């Protein structure tokens, strides 16, 4: 039995049209006006193509399986015998979902979202109305079929025929949600404090005009007054500290799983730490006339760490779902 996905809702349609125009415009502009613009243009087009082909295409009941099929890509297979329950949600936005790893409207809504009521959900949606949340032994999934009533009737009949019954999911009580302790915010707080101490230590030793930009060999090719540069250091670190705190309290009240909130704080703190190290190396160069660290190795190491952290984050999401 095949069920088509619902049509894109207005929000997804607007996001898809505007984003497509923006990325296509940037691709054309870069192609004809920027050195090496072909690479940037290819990336812009690739974002559109990947976002489209990974969107859900249809939902299939095939044998003893529910299959979520994408335009191109790996199918999501849910054995019907492992389905424990479901719930129909007329308006998914009423759950106040937060996107933790996925697409939030470009040709659909897919990937991992979190809610306080049902935890982490693997969403495979084209529309935020008339959504079914399905819980199985392999995780919690959300689908948005075009014919919602027929889908619900077929789902109940086929699962009941295999397992004998299908339960209605009950949302979690807000009191039952464990919240991450704010003590985790000590990490970005300490990075900010160390940044201020670094500035207090180095500022008197800096010349009035300092090198602030370097070429690929680490040679200076841009200069600035030390006052504005130090101010930029403080502001950038403060912005990340405030952002980290705001996102922590937003996710803390809705995110399911303490480790997800902890990871978010650590991830942003890594970016804050990287910026602090870059400023440290700049101060060091202007005082000692050589770099403390090779910027190329620092940048490569930073992206390797971030990529590894994102991979672990994604694996944790799949495990918790």
Buried (B, 14 or more C-beta within 10 A) or exposed (E): EEBEBBEBBEBBBEBBEEBBEEBBEBBEBBBEEEEEBEEBBEEBBEBBEBBBEBBBBBBBBEEEBBBBBBEEEEEBEBBBEBBBBBBBBEEBEEBEBBBBBBBBBBBBBBBBBBBBBBBBBBBBBBBBBBBBBBBBEBBBBBBBBBEBEEBBEBBEEBBEEEBEEBEEBEBBEEEEBEEBEEEBBEBBEEBBEBBEEBBEEBEEEBEEEBBBEBEEEBEBEEEBBBEEBBEBBBEBBBEBBEBBBEBBEBBBBBBBBBBBBBBBBBBBBBBBBBBBBBBBBBBBBBBEEEBBBEBEEBEEBBEEBBEEBEEEBBEBBBEBB
